[in-house]
Amino acid sequence: MASLQLPTRGKSGGTQTRTTKAVILVGGPSRGTRFPPLSLDVPKPLFEVAGHPIIEHCFAAITRLPEIREVFIVGYYDESVFRDFIKDCSRSHPNISLRYLREYQALGTAGGLYHFRDAILKGRPDRFFVLNADVCCSFPLEQMLRLFEEKDAEAVILGTRVPNDSATNFGCIVSDAHSKRVLHYVEKPESHISNLINCGVYLFATEAIFPSIKSAMKRRADRPRLVSYPSSDALDRTYLPQDADDEDGEKTEVIRLEQDILSDLADSRQFYVLETKDFWRQIKTAGSAVPATALYLLKAFQQQSDELAKPSATILPPVFIHPTAHVDPSAKLGPNVSIGPRATIGAGVRIKEAIVLEGAEIRHDACILYAIIGWSSRVGAWARVEGTPTPVREHSTSVVKNGVKVQSITILGKECVVGDEVRVQNCVCLPYKELKRDVANEVIM
């Protein structure tokens, strides 16, 4: 399906047509090492946050820009993974072409774009958005597009401010405060350079980004290879088989936007940053789905979304309850609670800052705090499943208990059973386990 063409004024003063596409980067199954036990049953991009799959929040933001008529999902999951999601999106947005482009192996955030450049460049679009699927934010794409056009930019990155002590965990941006031009970019610097960080959302001019990726690949190919013995983890992430050739005859290696491209763009291109004052966080670990749900629910509540449950004596907003779920009128829910399809919430139950997934049953008078209850799991009467409260804007989901780092969110995998009157605190429980005694600060295998 062709992209919608909008007439705009070009550099020479004449009228030209400009087209825009979008790409959502989803990675692949081997990268989900920090998302178990939830990723054991559902791929991370399809895990439901605030009642919708993570990837659907990205797609919904893209659909708010009427000029985007073609969207690609790029990753190395099996084609069947996104089939139903694409069908649902095609039904709800028939005017948008949504396709999955599968990498034959992990190529990196830039390598995947370059590998599928022919599909992206078909119809000669002038620019395209790139969204990392594991990001939770309000996706101010329209503001990015406006800045892109105002500055006649070649690239725009979404940035946000974080506390100085956590900035080095992210890609850091040094920018001109007046012009918003990116002067310097470093991915996870060893020392503090800026508290303005990369949000993982970009807008690229096609004529700028693909030559930049190509030159990075050439630099990588020309670099003398050092004989070394990296760890198996480094091998997985950095090296690919030597016989994997690009169609141009180039050796294929992992090329990443963050490590290999953005710093060069800052040195040589019209590269600008849009600083968002709205919420942002990564959805890296399973536990981070709870604060991400809180942020999306709060945004929906501010926008007076019809999807949310109506506030009452037993509903402390914001709360999402799936229409097929059954909640006893005496149960007290909220704030920041998401109840999935066909879940059953019994009498006198208290749920706060939690996600209850499809088919789960919470029996009478149980208490669920700062937790994720897995698919078809059962929590017994008077049981207590709880994590530790952390600020919703805090970027870590771990806490130190008795000198040991543990997850702040308690997570029950699929079809777990918690017995009556059992207390589970700061634990991660793998699927199909039955807990008959109190347990704290453990990973239950």
Disulfide bonds with the S-S distance in Angstrom:
none
